[in-house]
Amino acid sequence: MRQNSFLKLTCLALFYLLISPVWSVSADDFAKLRKDSARISTMTADFVQKKSMKILSKPLISNGKFYYAAPDSIRWEYSKPLKSVVLSGKGQTKRYIPSGGKMVEDKTGGAKAMQIVLGDVAGWMNGKYDTNPAFTATIREGNDTMITMTPTGKNMAGMIEKIEIAISQKNASVKSVRIVESATSETQIDFQNVVVNKSIDPSVFQVVQ
């Protein structure tokens, strides 16, 4: 139950992140970021997801694996503390959870929300950013490209105060995402062991065991 709530909150936050444009300080910065992102045909990464809240004695931590293959195949897999897998591609999304010693499809409706989220992830991985007046964003160059996104209106009050994204200048892959929901609540996702443009067996996006 706790992981399901954690997953829903994270998906909501990622949804707002990934439907939003990355506006840059200049058009040239934006164009370069979009061009570099479009070069990613595949990506695999381990991730550590940490949810911190004032009411928690210690953060909630989840671990997993992320897979992507152009144009829209995604596998988002949690391995700890509980296993769950979401497969998305060709306009369909399915979520699998453990039951009776095997992985079975979750029919509760959660996959529909994930379909929206992962559809935007695929577009983002292809370097497609659409204008969304719900956020303003700035880019700061350094060892990594740092993007800070801030809601423009009050409709996200209590859900998201800002989103901070670190993008590798080496290959345009996302290194970390920090989602600040409030002064006492935030989610940090760190991607590790990132590999881009290496062949991925198609079964990764089709089979769940």
C-alpha positions as CSV (number, residue, x, y, z in Angstrom):
1,M,0.0,0.0,0.0
2,R,2.8,2.4,0.9
3,Q,4.7,1.7,-2.3
4,N,1.5,2.2,-4.4
5,S,0.9,5.7,-2.9
6,F,4.6,6.5,-3.4
7,L,4.4,5.3,-7.0
8,K,1.3,7.4,-7.7
9,L,2.9,10.6,-6.2
10,T,6.0,10.0,-8.2
11,C,4.1,9.4,-11.5
12,L,2.1,12.6,-10.9
13,A,5.3,14.6,-10.4
14,L,7.0,13.1,-13.4
15,F,3.9,13.8,-15.5
16,Y,4.2,17.5,-14.8
17,L,7.9,17.3,-15.5
18,L,7.7,15.5,-18.8
19,I,4.8,17.3,-20.4
20,S,6.5,20.6,-19.8
21,P,8.9,22.3,-22.2
22,V,12.5,23.1,-21.5
23,W,12.7,26.8,-22.3
24,S,16.2,28.1,-22.3
25,V,17.8,31.4,-21.7
26,S,18.3,31.7,-25.4
27,A,16.8,30.0,-28.5
28,D,20.2,28.6,-29.3
29,D,20.5,26.8,-25.9
30,F,17.0,25.3,-26.4
31,A,17.7,24.2,-29.9
32,K,21.0,22.5,-28.9
33,L,19.4,20.6,-26.0
34,R,16.6,19.4,-28.3
35,K,19.1,18.3,-31.0
36,D,21.3,16.5,-28.5
37,S,18.4,14.7,-26.8
38,A,17.1,13.5,-30.2
39,R,20.3,11.6,-30.7
40,I,19.4,9.1,-27.9
41,S,18.0,6.0,-29.6
42,T,18.3,3.8,-26.6
43,M,19.0,4.2,-22.9
44,T,19.4,2.0,-19.9
45,A,20.0,3.1,-16.3
46,D,19.7,2.1,-12.7
47,F,17.8,4.5,-10.5
48,V,17.4,5.3,-6.9
49,Q,14.3,7.1,-5.9
50,K,14.1,8.9,-2.5
51,K,11.0,10.4,-1.0
52,S,11.6,12.7,1.9
53,M,8.8,14.1,4.1
54,K,8.8,15.8,7.5
55,I,6.3,13.3,8.9
56,L,8.7,10.4,8.0
57,S,11.5,9.4,10.4
58,K,13.6,8.5,7.4
59,P,13.2,8.7,3.6
60,L,11.3,6.1,1.6
61,I,13.8,4.6,-0.9
62,S,13.1,2.6,-4.0
63,N,15.5,1.1,-6.5
64,G,15.0,0.0,-10.1
65,K,15.9,-0.1,-13.7
66,F,14.9,2.1,-16.6
67,Y,15.0,1.1,-20.3
68,Y,14.1,3.1,-23.4
69,A,14.2,2.4,-27.2
70,A,13.1,4.8,-29.9
71,P,10.6,5.7,-30.8
72,D,8.4,4.9,-27.7
73,S,9.3,1.7,-26.0
74,I,9.8,2.0,-22.2
75,R,10.3,-0.3,-19.3
76,W,10.1,1.3,-15.8
77,E,11.0,-1.5,-13.3
78,Y,11.0,-1.2,-9.5
79,S,13.0,-4.0,-7.8
80,K,13.1,-2.8,-4.2
81,P,11.3,-2.7,-1.8
82,L,8.6,-4.3,-3.9
83,K,8.8,-5.4,-7.5
84,S,6.6,-3.9,-10.1
85,V,7.0,-3.4,-13.9
86,V,5.5,-1.0,-16.3
87,L,5.8,-1.6,-20.1
88,S,4.8,1.1,-22.6
89,G,4.9,1.3,-26.3
90,K,2.8,1.6,-29.5
91,G,0.1,3.5,-27.6
92,Q,-0.4,0.8,-24.9
93,T,0.8,0.6,-21.3
94,K,0.6,-2.3,-18.9
95,R,1.6,-2.6,-15.3
96,Y,2.6,-5.9,-13.6
97,I,2.7,-6.7,-9.9
98,P,3.7,-9.9,-8.0
99,S,0.8,-12.3,-7.2
100,G,0.9,-16.0,-6.3
101,G,4.6,-16.3,-7.0
102,K,4.5,-14.7,-10.5
103,M,4.0,-11.3,-12.2
104,V,0.5,-10.6,-13.3
105,E,-1.1,-7.6,-15.0
106,D,-2.6,-5.0,-12.7
107,K,-6.2,-4.4,-13.7
108,T,-7.0,-1.7,-11.2
109,G,-6.6,1.1,-13.7
110,G,-3.2,2.5,-12.6
111,A,-1.7,1.7,-16.1
112,K,-3.9,4.4,-17.7
113,A,-2.3,7.1,-15.7
114,M,1.1,5.6,-16.4
115,Q,0.3,5.6,-20.1
116,I,0.1,9.4,-20.1
117,V,3.3,9.7,-18.1
118,L,5.4,7.4,-20.2
119,G,4.0,8.7,-23.5
120,D,5.4,12.0,-22.5
121,V,8.7,10.4,-21.4
122,A,9.0,8.9,-24.9
123,G,8.4,12.2,-26.6
124,W,10.9,13.8,-24.3
125,M,13.5,11.1,-25.0
126,N,13.0,11.9,-28.7
127,G,13.8,15.6,-28.0
128,K,10.2,16.7,-28.6
129,Y,9.3,19.6,-26.3
130,D,5.9,21.3,-26.6
131,T,5.0,24.7,-25.2
132,N,3.3,24.5,-21.9
133,P,2.4,27.8,-20.1
134,A,2.1,26.0,-16.8
135,F,5.9,26.2,-16.3
136,T,8.7,28.7,-16.8
137,A,12.2,27.3,-17.0
138,T,15.8,28.4,-17.0
139,I,19.0,26.8,-18.0
140,R,22.4,27.1,-16.2
141,E,25.5,25.7,-17.8
142,G,28.3,24.1,-15.8
143,N,29.7,20.6,-15.4
144,D,26.1,19.5,-16.1
145,T,23.3,21.4,-17.7
146,M,20.9,22.4,-14.9
147,I,17.3,23.2,-15.6
148,T,15.0,24.7,-13.1
149,M,11.3,24.6,-13.8
150,T,8.7,26.6,-11.8
151,P,4.9,26.5,-12.1
152,T,3.5,29.8,-13.4
153,G,0.0,29.5,-11.8
154,K,-1.7,28.4,-8.6
155,N,-3.2,25.1,-10.0
156,M,-0.2,23.1,-8.8
157,A,0.0,24.7,-5.3
158,G,0.7,22.0,-2.7
159,M,1.8,19.6,-5.4
160,I,5.0,21.1,-7.0
161,E,7.0,24.1,-6.1
162,K,9.8,23.5,-8.5
163,I,11.7,20.8,-10.5
164,E,15.4,20.7,-10.8
165,I,16.9,18.6,-13.6
166,A,20.6,17.7,-14.1
167,I,21.5,16.7,-17.7
168,S,24.8,15.3,-18.7
169,Q,26.7,17.5,-21.2
170,K,28.4,14.4,-22.4
171,N,25.4,12.6,-23.9
172,A,22.3,14.7,-23.0
173,S,21.0,12.0,-20.7
174,V,19.2,12.9,-17.4
175,K,21.5,12.4,-14.4
176,S,19.0,13.4,-11.7
177,V,15.6,14.9,-11.0
178,R,14.7,16.8,-7.9
179,I,10.9,17.4,-7.4
180,V,10.2,19.8,-4.6
181,E,6.5,19.4,-3.6
182,S,6.7,21.7,-0.6
183,A,9.1,23.0,2.0
184,T,8.8,19.7,3.9
185,S,8.4,17.2,1.0
186,E,10.5,16.3,-2.0
187,T,11.4,13.4,-4.3
188,Q,14.9,12.9,-5.6
189,I,15.6,10.4,-8.5
190,D,19.2,9.7,-9.3
191,F,20.1,7.8,-12.5
192,Q,23.3,5.7,-12.4
193,N,25.3,3.5,-14.8
194,V,23.6,5.2,-17.7
195,V,24.3,3.6,-21.1
196,V,23.0,5.2,-24.3
197,N,22.7,4.0,-27.9
198,K,23.5,0.4,-27.1
199,S,21.3,-2.4,-28.5
200,I,18.5,-3.6,-26.2
201,D,16.8,-7.0,-26.7
202,P,13.2,-6.3,-27.8
203,S,12.0,-8.9,-25.3
204,V,12.8,-6.4,-22.5
205,F,9.8,-4.4,-23.6
206,Q,7.5,-7.4,-24.1
207,V,8.2,-10.0,-21.4
208,V,7.8,-9.8,-17.6
209,Q,8.8,-12.7,-15.4
